[in-house]
Amino acid sequence: MAKQQDSYDLDLDRKFLKDLPPSIKRYTYHGEEQFFDIFQTEFTHFEASTEASECLLFHASKEAIETIFNPENIENEDTPISRLCSSYDLSEQLFLVTMPSGPHGAAGDLINTVIREVLTPMNLSTSLQGYVGTITRGHSRGKIPDYGWRPRRPGQPSTPSVTLEVALSESDSKLNSDVRFWLNPDDSDTNICLTLRINRSRPEIRIEKWERQNDKPHRSQVIWISRKKNQTHVSDHPLVIPFESLFRRNPTGPAERDLAISQQQLVFVAEALWEEQKL
């Protein structure tokens, strides 16, 4: 298990999608029929190989991208291509597709469950608006988080205050690109981006917490969860989410405090994901 230093900053000057690693295959978009032919072939490969990337990158015209990411298409069950796309960059004429999988889909629900558990003693478990399938549009690019949260309060920014991005053994370049989007003030008002990286071949998970610091994405916490000899180990717990970052206000009263997701809750998340993976 490769250990990394907790404190680390990302450079916002990197390209959003253009600089993604070569392990993510690239295609030119020529319409829905060609898209689904490619998608089905690559999805079969992804399911058969733990080495295959869960992402595909397509070059397309600005008009095609704007149609795919039209809010009505994203919310429409009859437009499946839009529901497979996770981000776009109009200036580079690129859009990214993520293969659906059980672990990827379950991770957001599990983190949402433990966050609301922590908020229950504060009487705030119903005070968050969840984000699933909702796009945030920046200057010339957009992103749909794997999961997101913001306070349910009038007058709030429309963007989530905290987001979660999930990857199955994906390169750090992909997750770091996601972090750059969410913590770039030109694109989003998000305060924290959590990343959760799932190893596809062994029971190992890494969670990172990124915050905006001096106008740069700053990694402030890294947690490794692994299972060895039927024992689950968690490093650097609890996972702490500052109250002000999530609710966009200061705590009021003694019950309101920073969220601390415990070792037990992190073990619950990990073991549920490993069960989904059949590891």
C-alpha positions as CSV (number, residue, x, y, z in Angstrom):
1,M,0.0,0.0,0.0
2,A,1.7,3.2,-1.2
3,K,1.6,5.9,1.5
4,Q,1.4,9.5,0.6
5,Q,1.9,12.7,2.5
6,D,-1.3,14.2,3.7
7,S,-0.5,17.8,2.9
8,Y,-0.3,18.4,-0.9
9,D,-1.5,21.1,-3.3
10,L,-2.8,20.8,-6.9
11,D,-1.9,23.2,-9.7
12,L,-5.1,24.7,-11.3
13,D,-3.3,25.4,-14.6
14,R,-3.6,21.7,-15.8
15,K,-6.2,21.0,-18.5
16,F,-9.5,19.6,-17.2
17,L,-10.0,16.6,-19.6
18,K,-7.3,16.9,-22.2
19,D,-4.5,16.0,-19.7
20,L,-6.2,12.7,-18.6
21,P,-3.9,9.7,-18.7
22,P,-3.5,7.5,-21.9
23,S,-5.1,4.6,-20.0
24,I,-8.4,6.3,-20.8
25,K,-9.3,5.4,-24.4
26,R,-10.2,8.2,-26.7
27,Y,-12.7,8.2,-29.6
28,T,-14.4,10.7,-31.9
29,Y,-18.1,11.0,-31.4
30,H,-20.2,10.3,-34.6
31,G,-23.7,9.9,-33.1
32,E,-25.5,7.7,-30.7
33,E,-25.4,4.5,-32.7
34,Q,-21.6,4.6,-33.0
35,F,-21.4,5.7,-29.3
36,F,-23.3,2.7,-28.1
37,D,-21.3,0.3,-30.3
38,I,-18.1,1.6,-28.7
39,F,-19.6,1.7,-25.2
40,Q,-20.8,-1.9,-25.3
41,T,-17.5,-3.2,-26.5
42,E,-15.6,-1.3,-23.9
43,F,-18.0,-2.1,-21.1
44,T,-17.6,-5.8,-21.8
45,H,-13.8,-5.3,-21.7
46,F,-14.2,-3.4,-18.4
47,E,-16.2,-6.1,-16.8
48,A,-13.7,-8.8,-17.9
49,S,-10.5,-7.1,-16.9
50,T,-9.5,-5.4,-13.6
51,E,-6.9,-3.5,-15.6
52,A,-9.4,-1.8,-17.9
53,S,-10.3,1.9,-17.2
54,E,-13.8,2.7,-16.1
55,C,-13.7,5.8,-18.3
56,L,-13.9,6.7,-22.0
57,L,-13.1,10.1,-23.5
58,F,-14.9,11.4,-26.6
59,H,-14.0,14.3,-28.9
60,A,-17.2,16.0,-30.2
61,S,-18.5,19.3,-31.6
62,K,-19.7,21.9,-29.1
63,E,-23.2,21.5,-30.4
64,A,-23.2,17.7,-29.7
65,I,-21.8,18.3,-26.2
66,E,-24.4,21.0,-25.4
67,T,-27.2,18.6,-26.6
68,I,-25.9,15.7,-24.5
69,F,-25.5,17.9,-21.4
70,N,-28.8,19.7,-21.8
71,P,-30.5,19.5,-18.4
72,E,-33.6,18.1,-19.9
73,N,-31.6,15.2,-21.5
74,I,-29.7,14.5,-18.3
75,E,-33.0,14.1,-16.3
76,N,-34.8,12.2,-19.1
77,E,-34.8,8.4,-18.6
78,D,-35.3,8.0,-22.4
79,T,-31.9,9.7,-23.1
80,P,-29.4,7.1,-21.7
81,I,-26.3,8.6,-23.4
82,S,-26.6,11.7,-21.2
83,R,-26.9,9.5,-18.0
84,L,-23.6,7.9,-18.8
85,C,-21.7,11.2,-19.2
86,S,-20.0,12.7,-16.2
87,S,-18.2,15.8,-17.4
88,Y,-17.4,18.0,-20.4
89,D,-15.0,20.7,-21.6
90,L,-16.4,22.9,-24.4
91,S,-13.1,24.6,-25.0
92,E,-11.3,21.3,-25.7
93,Q,-14.5,19.7,-27.2
94,L,-14.3,16.7,-25.0
95,F,-16.7,14.8,-22.8
96,L,-16.1,11.9,-20.4
97,V,-18.1,8.7,-19.9
98,T,-18.0,6.5,-16.8
99,M,-18.9,2.8,-16.9
100,P,-21.7,1.9,-14.4
101,S,-20.7,-0.5,-11.7
102,G,-22.1,-1.7,-8.4
103,P,-19.2,-0.5,-6.2
104,H,-19.1,2.9,-7.9
105,G,-22.8,3.4,-7.5
106,A,-22.8,2.1,-3.9
107,A,-20.0,4.3,-2.6
108,G,-22.0,7.5,-2.7
109,D,-25.0,6.0,-0.9
110,L,-22.7,4.6,1.8
111,I,-20.9,7.9,2.4
112,N,-24.3,9.7,2.5
113,T,-25.6,7.2,5.1
114,V,-22.7,7.8,7.5
115,I,-22.8,11.6,7.0
116,R,-26.4,11.6,8.0
117,E,-25.8,9.3,10.9
118,V,-23.2,11.8,12.3
119,L,-25.7,14.7,11.8
120,T,-28.6,12.9,13.6
121,P,-27.5,13.9,17.1
122,M,-27.3,17.5,15.9
123,N,-30.9,17.3,14.5
124,L,-29.5,18.2,11.1
125,S,-29.8,14.9,9.2
126,T,-32.7,16.3,7.1
127,S,-31.0,19.7,6.6
128,L,-28.9,18.7,3.6
129,Q,-29.8,18.6,0.0
130,G,-28.3,15.6,-1.8
131,Y,-26.9,15.8,-5.3
132,V,-27.1,12.8,-7.6
133,G,-27.1,13.4,-11.4
134,T,-27.2,17.2,-11.1
135,I,-24.7,19.1,-13.2
136,T,-22.6,22.0,-12.1
137,R,-21.6,24.3,-15.0
138,G,-18.4,26.3,-14.9
139,H,-17.0,28.9,-17.3
140,S,-16.7,26.5,-20.3
141,R,-17.0,23.1,-18.6
142,G,-19.3,21.1,-16.4
143,K,-19.3,18.2,-14.0
144,I,-21.8,15.8,-12.4
145,P,-20.5,14.7,-9.0
146,D,-20.8,11.0,-8.0
147,Y,-22.5,12.5,-4.9
148,G,-22.8,16.0,-3.4
149,W,-24.4,17.8,-0.5
150,R,-25.4,21.4,0.3
151,P,-27.4,23.0,3.1
152,R,-31.2,23.0,2.5
153,R,-31.6,26.7,3.2
154,P,-33.0,29.6,1.2
155,G,-30.5,31.8,-0.6
156,Q,-27.8,29.1,-0.9
157,P,-25.5,28.8,-4.0
158,S,-26.8,26.1,-6.4
159,T,-23.5,24.2,-6.3
160,P,-22.8,21.5,-3.6
161,S,-20.7,22.6,-0.7
162,V,-19.1,19.1,-0.4
163,T,-18.7,16.6,-3.3
164,L,-17.6,13.0,-3.5
165,E,-15.8,11.5,-6.5
166,V,-15.3,7.8,-6.8
167,A,-12.8,5.7,-8.9
168,L,-12.2,2.0,-9.4
169,S,-8.4,1.7,-9.6
170,E,-8.4,4.8,-11.8
171,S,-5.3,6.8,-12.1
172,D,-4.9,9.7,-9.7
173,S,-4.8,12.0,-12.7
174,K,-8.6,11.4,-13.2
175,L,-9.5,12.1,-9.5
176,N,-7.2,15.1,-9.4
177,S,-8.9,16.5,-12.5
178,D,-12.2,16.2,-10.7
179,V,-10.8,17.9,-7.6
180,R,-9.5,20.8,-9.7
181,F,-12.9,21.4,-11.2
182,W,-14.8,21.4,-7.8
183,L,-12.2,23.6,-6.0
184,N,-11.6,26.0,-8.8
185,P,-13.5,29.2,-7.9
186,D,-14.1,29.9,-11.6
187,D,-16.2,26.7,-11.8
188,S,-17.8,26.1,-8.4
189,D,-18.5,27.3,-4.9
190,T,-17.7,23.8,-3.5
191,N,-15.6,23.9,-0.3
192,I,-14.5,20.3,0.0
193,C,-14.1,17.4,-2.5
194,L,-13.8,13.9,-1.1
195,T,-12.3,11.3,-3.3
196,L,-12.7,7.5,-2.8
197,R,-10.5,5.2,-4.7
198,I,-11.5,1.5,-4.8
199,N,-8.9,-1.2,-5.7
200,R,-10.6,-3.6,-8.0
201,S,-8.4,-6.6,-7.2
202,R,-7.9,-6.5,-3.5
203,P,-9.7,-5.1,-0.4
204,E,-8.1,-1.7,-0.2
205,I,-9.7,1.8,-0.3
206,R,-8.2,5.2,-0.1
207,I,-10.2,8.3,0.9
208,E,-8.8,11.8,0.4
209,K,-10.1,15.1,1.7
210,W,-9.4,18.2,-0.5
211,E,-10.1,21.8,0.6
212,R,-9.6,25.1,-1.1
213,Q,-6.6,26.9,0.5
214,N,-5.0,30.0,-0.9
215,D,-7.1,29.5,-4.1
216,K,-5.6,26.1,-4.7
217,P,-6.9,22.6,-4.0
218,H,-5.1,21.4,-0.8
219,R,-5.2,17.8,0.3
220,S,-5.6,17.9,4.1
221,Q,-6.3,14.2,4.9
222,V,-5.6,10.7,3.5
223,I,-7.2,7.6,4.9
224,W,-6.3,4.0,3.9
225,I,-8.7,1.2,4.7
226,S,-7.5,-2.4,4.0
227,R,-8.2,-5.9,5.1
228,K,-5.5,-8.4,6.0
229,K,-6.0,-11.8,7.7
230,N,-9.7,-11.0,8.1
231,Q,-9.0,-7.8,10.0
232,T,-9.9,-4.4,8.7
233,H,-7.4,-1.6,9.3
234,V,-8.1,2.1,9.1
235,S,-5.4,4.8,9.1
236,D,-5.8,8.4,10.2
237,H,-9.4,8.2,11.4
238,P,-11.8,9.9,11.9
239,L,-12.6,11.5,8.6
240,V,-13.3,15.1,9.6
241,I,-15.6,17.5,7.6
242,P,-15.7,21.0,9.0
243,F,-19.2,22.1,9.9
244,E,-18.7,25.5,8.3
245,S,-17.6,23.9,5.0
246,L,-20.7,21.7,4.8
247,F,-23.4,24.1,6.0
248,R,-21.8,27.4,4.9
249,R,-22.4,28.9,8.3
250,N,-20.9,28.8,11.8
251,P,-22.2,26.3,14.4
252,T,-25.0,27.5,16.7
253,G,-25.2,25.8,20.0
254,P,-23.2,23.0,21.6
255,A,-24.8,20.2,19.5
256,E,-23.4,21.6,16.2
257,R,-19.8,20.7,15.6
258,D,-17.4,19.4,12.9
259,L,-18.5,16.0,11.5
260,A,-16.3,13.2,12.5
261,I,-16.9,9.9,10.6
262,S,-15.6,7.3,12.9
263,Q,-13.4,4.3,12.4
264,Q,-16.4,2.0,12.8
265,Q,-18.3,3.9,10.1
266,L,-15.4,3.8,7.7
267,V,-15.1,0.1,8.3
268,F,-18.9,-0.2,7.5
269,V,-18.4,1.7,4.2
270,A,-15.4,-0.4,3.2
271,E,-16.8,-3.8,4.1
272,A,-20.1,-3.0,2.2
273,L,-18.0,-2.1,-0.9
274,W,-15.9,-5.2,-0.6
275,E,-19.1,-7.3,-0.3
276,E,-20.3,-5.6,-3.5
277,Q,-17.0,-6.5,-5.1
278,K,-17.2,-10.1,-3.8
279,L,-13.7,-9.7,-2.3
